[in-house]
Amino acid sequence: MSEDRVSRIRSALDALDPSSLDIRDDSHKHAGHAGARDGRGHFSVRIVSARFEGLLPLKRHRLVYDMLGPLMETDIHAVAIQARTPAEAALQAEKP
């Protein structure tokens, strides 16, 4: 089930034309949590896209949530998002 959810999340975020996309299912860390009782999962998303250029972090997160749309009702209870531009990702990679 987890791989299927990750695949659906990846498909939804492909609309942002990411140069890098990492999706991690963190649901196991939330077993017994009230939000996990309905079967939806907890995920972490690291995405790099030129579509984030000129957008503040809140707007970037809103864009990701917009792409996830219906999955927030059926598959995702919570998602932690790191959304960077290619330049920000390159700068981050240069840091020791």
C-alpha positions, 0 to 999 in steps of 0.5 A, spaced: 500 500 500 505 504 501 509 504 495 502 505 491 501 511 495 508 514 494 507 512 486 500 516 486 504 522 490 509 522 485 504 522 479 501 528 482 507 532 483 510 530 476 506 536 474 511 541 477 516 538 473 521 537 478 528 536 477 529 532 484 523 529 488 524 524 494 518 522 497 518 518 504 513 514 508 513 516 515 507 513 517 510 507 521 513 513 526 505 515 527 502 508 529 497 509 534 496 517 532 489 519 532 490 521 524 493 515 523 487 511 525 483 513 518 488 509 514 491 515 511 499 516 511 504 521 514 509 523 508 516 527 507 517 530 500 523 533 498 522 537 491 526 541 487 523 545 481 524 551 477 517 552 478 518 555 485 523 561 483 520 567 486 515 564 490 516 565 498 516 558 502 508 559 504 506 559 496 511 553 494 507 549 500 501 551 497 503 549 490 505 542 493 498 542 497 494 544 490 498 538 486 496 533 492 489 535 492 484 529 493 490 525 495 489 529 502 482 526 503 484 519 501 491 517 502 495 523 506 494 525 513 500 529 514 506 531 509 512 535 511 515 539 505 522 541 503 521 545 496 527 548 493 529 551 487 535 548 483 539 554 485 537 553 492 538 545 492 545 546 488 547 551 494 545 546 499 549 541 496 555 545 496 555 546 503 560 541 507 
